[in-house]
Amino acid sequence: PRAHRRPFPSPAPVVLAQAVKDTLLLILKIVPLAMYLRAAACKYSVPILGCDGELCPVAIGKKGDCVPTANTAEQLAWCEHAWTPWANGLMSSAGIDYRFKCSAGDGHEFAKILGAIEVWGYVLLWAAPQMGAFILTAFMTGAIHFHLTFLKDKPEALAVQFALLAASVAVMLLSGEPAKKKKAKKA
């Protein structure tokens, strides 16, 4: 009699798992992480997606009956009065003799640098996903550090920042190739 043959495993679970992973990655890249493109557009004064809105006084710590939207006026004000002093403080404490600039006189240089990093990271999400996700993870880690140390925000006020951080970390981890199993050495 014939020995029992083991049937080949069905590829369906593997294909389904890959499809779920690919769909999740696509959703993460489009839904939360595309916010980086909007933020970069506002840093470059591109009048889309509400970037051309008015400065909300609440965005700069004043009283008002508006909600900040991170439009161009707000981001440039934040850059000049908050991001630049924070970044220059980091550079100084690290002993690096460089001063960021972010005013109308210098064309909001630091805002443009940050916008370029956001675009670069987002484009790389599609061309080299782990690298793009790493750049956006580092970027958002810096943003969270800024909010916690410079602005003294409470962590619970940073839901959007933590969500973006989690999304970029997820893309970074899910985009890697599966680890190959090592073959046992023959004695």
Secondary structure, 3 states (H helix, E strand, C coil): CCCCCCCCCCCHHHHHHHHHHHHHHHHHHHCCCCHHHHHHHHHCCCCCCCCCCCCCHHHHCCCCCCCCCCCHHHHHHHHHHHHHHHHHHHHHHCCCCCCCCCCHHHCCHHHHHHHHHHHHHHHHHHHCHHHHHHHHHHHHHHHHHHHHHHCCCCHHHCHHHHHHHHHHHHHHHHCCCCCCCCCCCCC
